Amino acid sequence: MKKMFLIVLVSYVSMIIFLQWRYFYYGGKPIYFWLSVFLVILSIISLLGIKSGLNHFLSIRYICKNGVSAKAVIKDFNVEYYRTKTYYPIIQFRDTSKILHKYQSKVGMSIVTKKYKKGSKVKIAYIEEQPDKFIIFPAYYYQSLMEIFMFAFIGIPSLIASIILVIS
């Protein structure tokens, strides 16, 4: 998948560079050229964001399909401040062999306090061999989909606009 994404990205950039050169060479207005360069950069950043969101979604899907389902309790939150408050829930659960585990999530959430409070019971899935790799249902699933849609909302219009601007 990484090779395919890289091939698509390189071919897209090559096509846009060729079209921009052709546009500029045959007397196009420089303002349109630089606007299309900006849109290309924005769409490349969006494509990379979509790839990141897709990788996150696929890792969550892998844990959902191959993981073990369990009930957990949110014991606490680790809060980090970077532009916004991000909460990393600390959960406690028993695995299939009845061993008690307590782990902090590696994925932060900004809306977690509205939905989950300390002591809340949540449904999780975890990899049996690596119980520190877990997801909280359905929050992580929806969060990964939102990453993809957010970048697609920015990237697809800028991609289309850059191609239309260069071709016309």
Secondary structure as a PSIPRED ss2 file (coil, helix, strand):
# PSIPRED VFORMAT (PSIPRED V4.0)

   1 M C   1.000  0.000  0.000
   2 K H   0.000  1.000  0.000
   3 K H   0.000  1.000  0.000
   4 M H   0.000  1.000  0.000
   5 F H   0.000  1.000  0.000
   6 L H   0.000  1.000  0.000
   7 I H   0.000  1.000  0.000
   8 V H   0.000  1.000  0.000
   9 L H   0.000  1.000  0.000
  10 V H   0.000  1.000  0.000
  11 S H   0.000  1.000  0.000
  12 Y H   0.000  1.000  0.000
  13 V H   0.000  1.000  0.000
  14 S H   0.000  1.000  0.000
  15 M H   0.000  1.000  0.000
  16 I H   0.000  1.000  0.000
  17 I H   0.000  1.000  0.000
  18 F H   0.000  1.000  0.000
  19 L H   0.000  1.000  0.000
  20 Q H   0.000  1.000  0.000
  21 W H   0.000  1.000  0.000
  22 R H   0.000  1.000  0.000
  23 Y H   0.000  1.000  0.000
  24 F H   0.000  1.000  0.000
  25 Y H   0.000  1.000  0.000
  26 Y C   1.000  0.000  0.000
  27 G C   1.000  0.000  0.000
  28 G C   1.000  0.000  0.000
  29 K C   1.000  0.000  0.000
  30 P H   0.000  1.000  0.000
  31 I H   0.000  1.000  0.000
  32 Y H   0.000  1.000  0.000
  33 F H   0.000  1.000  0.000
  34 W H   0.000  1.000  0.000
  35 L H   0.000  1.000  0.000
  36 S H   0.000  1.000  0.000
  37 V H   0.000  1.000  0.000
  38 F H   0.000  1.000  0.000
  39 L H   0.000  1.000  0.000
  40 V H   0.000  1.000  0.000
  41 I H   0.000  1.000  0.000
  42 L H   0.000  1.000  0.000
  43 S H   0.000  1.000  0.000
  44 I H   0.000  1.000  0.000
  45 I H   0.000  1.000  0.000
  46 S H   0.000  1.000  0.000
  47 L H   0.000  1.000  0.000
  48 L H   0.000  1.000  0.000
  49 G H   0.000  1.000  0.000
  50 I H   0.000  1.000  0.000
  51 K H   0.000  1.000  0.000
  52 S H   0.000  1.000  0.000
  53 G H   0.000  1.000  0.000
  54 L H   0.000  1.000  0.000
  55 N H   0.000  1.000  0.000
  56 H H   0.000  1.000  0.000
  57 F H   0.000  1.000  0.000
  58 L H   0.000  1.000  0.000
  59 S H   0.000  1.000  0.000
  60 I H   0.000  1.000  0.000
  61 R H   0.000  1.000  0.000
  62 Y H   0.000  1.000  0.000
  63 I H   0.000  1.000  0.000
  64 C H   0.000  1.000  0.000
  65 K H   0.000  1.000  0.000
  66 N H   0.000  1.000  0.000
  67 G C   1.000  0.000  0.000
  68 V E   0.000  0.000  1.000
  69 S E   0.000  0.000  1.000
  70 A E   0.000  0.000  1.000
  71 K E   0.000  0.000  1.000
  72 A E   0.000  0.000  1.000
  73 V E   0.000  0.000  1.000
  74 I E   0.000  0.000  1.000
  75 K E   0.000  0.000  1.000
  76 D E   0.000  0.000  1.000
  77 F E   0.000  0.000  1.000
  78 N E   0.000  0.000  1.000
  79 V E   0.000  0.000  1.000
  80 E E   0.000  0.000  1.000
  81 Y E   0.000  0.000  1.000
  82 Y C   1.000  0.000  0.000
  83 R C   1.000  0.000  0.000
  84 T C   1.000  0.000  0.000
  85 K E   0.000  0.000  1.000
  86 T E   0.000  0.000  1.000
  87 Y E   0.000  0.000  1.000
  88 Y E   0.000  0.000  1.000
  89 P E   0.000  0.000  1.000
  90 I E   0.000  0.000  1.000
  91 I E   0.000  0.000  1.000
  92 Q E   0.000  0.000  1.000
  93 F E   0.000  0.000  1.000
  94 R E   0.000  0.000  1.000
  95 D C   1.000  0.000  0.000
  96 T C   1.000  0.000  0.000
  97 S C   1.000  0.000  0.000
  98 K C   1.000  0.000  0.000
  99 I C   1.000  0.000  0.000
 100 L E   0.000  0.000  1.000
 101 H E   0.000  0.000  1.000
 102 K E   0.000  0.000  1.000
 103 Y E   0.000  0.000  1.000
 104 Q E   0.000  0.000  1.000
 105 S C   1.000  0.000  0.000
 106 K C   1.000  0.000  0.000
 107 V C   1.000  0.000  0.000
 108 G C   1.000  0.000  0.000
 109 M E   0.000  0.000  1.000
 110 S C   1.000  0.000  0.000
 111 I C   1.000  0.000  0.000
 112 V H   0.000  1.000  0.000
 113 T H   0.000  1.000  0.000
 114 K H   0.000  1.000  0.000
 115 K H   0.000  1.000  0.000
 116 Y C   1.000  0.000  0.000
 117 K C   1.000  0.000  0.000
 118 K C   1.000  0.000  0.000
 119 G C   1.000  0.000  0.000
 120 S C   1.000  0.000  0.000
 121 K E   0.000  0.000  1.000
 122 V E   0.000  0.000  1.000
 123 K E   0.000  0.000  1.000
 124 I E   0.000  0.000  1.000
 125 A E   0.000  0.000  1.000
 126 Y E   0.000  0.000  1.000
 127 I E   0.000  0.000  1.000
 128 E C   1.000  0.000  0.000
 129 E C   1.000  0.000  0.000
 130 Q E   0.000  0.000  1.000
 131 P E   0.000  0.000  1.000
 132 D E   0.000  0.000  1.000
 133 K E   0.000  0.000  1.000
 134 F E   0.000  0.000  1.000
 135 I E   0.000  0.000  1.000
 136 I E   0.000  0.000  1.000
 137 F C   1.000  0.000  0.000
 138 P C   1.000  0.000  0.000
 139 A H   0.000  1.000  0.000
 140 Y H   0.000  1.000  0.000
 141 Y H   0.000  1.000  0.000
 142 Y H   0.000  1.000  0.000
 143 Q H   0.000  1.000  0.000
 144 S H   0.000  1.000  0.000
 145 L H   0.000  1.000  0.000
 146 M H   0.000  1.000  0.000
 147 E H   0.000  1.000  0.000
 148 I H   0.000  1.000  0.000
 149 F H   0.000  1.000  0.000
 150 M H   0.000  1.000  0.000
 151 F H   0.000  1.000  0.000
 152 A H   0.000  1.000  0.000
 153 F H   0.000  1.000  0.000
 154 I H   0.000  1.000  0.000
 155 G H   0.000  1.000  0.000
 156 I H   0.000  1.000  0.000
 157 P H   0.000  1.000  0.000
 158 S H   0.000  1.000  0.000
 159 L H   0.000  1.000  0.000
 160 I H   0.000  1.000  0.000
 161 A H   0.000  1.000  0.000
 162 S H   0.000  1.000  0.000
 163 I H   0.000  1.000  0.000
 164 I H   0.000  1.000  0.000
 165 L H   0.000  1.000  0.000
 166 V H   0.000  1.000  0.000
 167 I H   0.000  1.000  0.000
 168 S C   1.000  0.000  0.000
